[in-house]
Amino acid sequence: MAASGAVPKVLNYWRAGLDSVPDEVWRHPETEVLLLADNRLTAVSERIGDLTRLHTIDLGHNLLTSVPARIGTLPELTRFLYLHDNRLTELPDTLGALGRLAYLNVGENRLTALPPALAAMTGLVELRAQDNRLTALPDGIGGLSALRELWLRGNALTALPDSARDLTELRELELRDNAFAHVPEPLRALPRLRRLDLRANRLRELPAWITELPALEKLDLRWNDVRVAPGLLDELTGRGCVVLR
């Protein structure tokens, strides 16, 4: 919390035992960082849209069932938005207006889908949506042209959209604990993919094209009953790629 008389750039209510957002928050539209993590919040007012200088919001580890739509109107929200470990079943389409946001964490919720508007968040460098109930990703996910890390562990995914081949900046992809029967074909086009985690899926075979990934440094296949063609792993390990199976 800000000192008396000071202009607060950071309002910090981390683990403050809150059931609601303090009125003090709305008295400081100049705030740049709002930390409300690890409380018992069940809702956040649409008044958050009045805090137009916010570049970072942490609402993780609360009891939220919805996200205020006006978060998507914040012009300076360009760094971090934490919404993980809540009770969210959907996200507002207005998030798509956050075209300069770099980091979004919506993991550990109850999401069955991500909004199609998410594909317009072209500034995202890291997206975390682990431990939800996702069965598919938005068809336009490939529009996230700056994305370097995508965390999707613990969902019910069986495939990736064709547009995923356009995620050409992607370095890290975590698909652990999903329902993939095949290594997703769109990954074949990713020139910078370094780490691919496919643990605990339903894989039966490893495609020969996996050796075409020029930057692959680590491939995790553990807890799959996967068959590998002779020589395929030798080709990967021979160039320095760590393969776990």
N, C-alpha and C positions, 0 to 999 in steps of 0.2 A: 504494500500500500504506500501511497505517496506521503512524503513528509508534509506537515501543515504548512500551507502557504506556497508550496512548490508546485510547479507545473508538471504533472505526472506524464512521463513518457511510457512508464511501465506501471500497470496496476496488477499487483500480485496477490491473488487469493488462493494460492495453492494449498490444499489441505486445511482450509479454514473452517471446515465443518458447516458449510453453507447449505441451506435448503432452497435459497432463492438468490438471485443476483442483487447485491447491495445497491441501494439508491445512489451511493457515491459514484458508481460507475457512470451513470448518465449525466453527472455534473461535470465530466471531464472529456469533452469532445476532442481534445488535443491528444488523447492517449494513443500511443503507437503499438503497444504490446499489452494484451489482456490475457491474464493467466487465471483460469477458473477450474483447473484440473483437480481431480481427486476430491470432489465434494458430493453432495446429494441433490444436485440440480435436476429438476424434472422438466424445466422449460426455460427458454431465454427469450426475452421480449424482442419484438421487431424494432424496438428503439436502438438495437445494436447498429442499425443502418445509419444512425446519426453520428457514429464515431468514425468519421470519414478519414481519419489519419491512421487507422489501424493497418499494420502490415503483418501482424502475427496474432492469432487467436488460438488459445488452448482450452478446449472444452472436453478433453479426454477424461475417462474414468468418472462419469457421472451417471445419471439415470434418464437422460434425454430420450424422448420418443419422437421428437421432430427437430428440424433445423429451421431457424427463422429465415424466411425467403430473402429478407433484406441483406443477409450476409453477401449475397451476390451483387449487391449494389455498391459495395465498398471499393472505391477507386484505387486505394493504396494497399489492398490486401494482396501482397506480392510474394511473401516469404513462406509462412507456415500456417496451415489450418489443420488442427488436430480435433477429430470428432470420434476417436476410437473408444472402444469399451463403453458404449452406451446401449440404448435399447431401440436404435433406429431401424425402422422397416423400409424407409425410403428416403431419398435425398431430393431436395428441390431442384427443378430445372434451372433456377437462377444461378446455380453454381457455374453453369456454362459461361456466364459473363466474366468470370475471373480468369481472363485470358493471360494474365501475367503471374498468377500464383505458381510457385515453384514446387511446393510440397503439400500433398493432401493425404491424410491418414483417416480412413473410414473403417479400419479393421475392427474385429471383435464386436460386431453389431448383429442385426437380424435381417440384413439386406438380401432380398431375392433378386435384385437387379440394380444396375447402375443406370442413371438417366442418360438417354442419348445425348443430351446437351453436354455431358462430360467431355465428349470428343472435341468441343470447342475450347477446352482449357489447354491451349497449345503451348503455354509456358511451363507446364508441369515437367519437372525433372525426375520426381519420385512420386509414385502412387502406391499406397498400401491399402489393400482391400481384403486382407487375410481374415480367415475365421468368420465368414458370413455364410449365406445360403445361396450363393450365386450359381446359376446353371448356365449362364452365357454372359458374354461381354457385349457392349454396344457395337453394332456393325461398323461404326465410324471410329473405333478405337485407334486406328492407324493415323488419325489426324493429330495425335499427340507426338508431334515430330521431334520434340526435344527430350522425350522421356528416356531416362537412363536406367531406372530401376522400377520393376513392376512386381509386387508381392501379392500373390493370390493363393497362398497356402490355405488349406482347410475349407474349401468350397465344394461344389458338385459339378465342376466344369468337365465337359467331355470333348470340347473343341475350342479353337480360337477363331475369330472372324478372319476372313481372307485379308482384310485391311491390315491385320497385324504385320504383314510383310513390309509395311511402310514405316515400322518403328525402327528406323535404321540407326538411331543413336542408342538403342537399348544395349546395356551391358549386363544387367542382372535380371534373371527371370526365375521366380520361385513359383512352381506349380505343384508343390508337394501336397499330398493328401487331397487329391481330387479324383476324377473318374476317367482319366484319359486311357483309352485303349491303344492309341497310336501317338507317336511323337507328332505334335501339330505341324503340318506341312508348311504353313506360312513362316515358320522359323527359319526355313531354308534360305530365306532372302536377307537374313540379318548379319551384316558384315562385322559388327562390333560386339556381338554377344560373347561374353567371357564366361559367365557362370549360368548353368542350366540345371535347376533342381527339379527332378521328376520323381522323387521318392514317393513310395506308397500310392501308386496309381494302379492301373490294370494293364500295363504294357506287356506285350508278348514278344515283340521284336524291335530291333533297332535298325532304322533305315540307313541304307548305304550313304545317303546324302549328308548324314551327320558329319562326315569328314570334310564337307565343303564349307563348314563354318570356320572361316579363317582365323578368328580371334578366340575360339573356344579354349578355355584354360581349365575348366572343371565341369564334369558331367556326373551328376549323382543319380544313379539308377536303383539304389537300394530299395528293398521291399517291393520289387516287381518280379514276376516270373518271366524274365525277358531272355529271349534267344538272341545270340549275336553271331553274325556270319564270321567265318574264319578270317583272321587278319584285320578285321575292322578295328578292334580295340588296339591292336599293335600299331596301326597307322596313327591312331589318336595319341596313344601314350608315347609313341616314338617322336612325336613333335613337341612333347612336353605337357600334354593335356592330362590332368588327373581324372581318372575314371573310377567311380565307386559303384560296386554292385554286389 
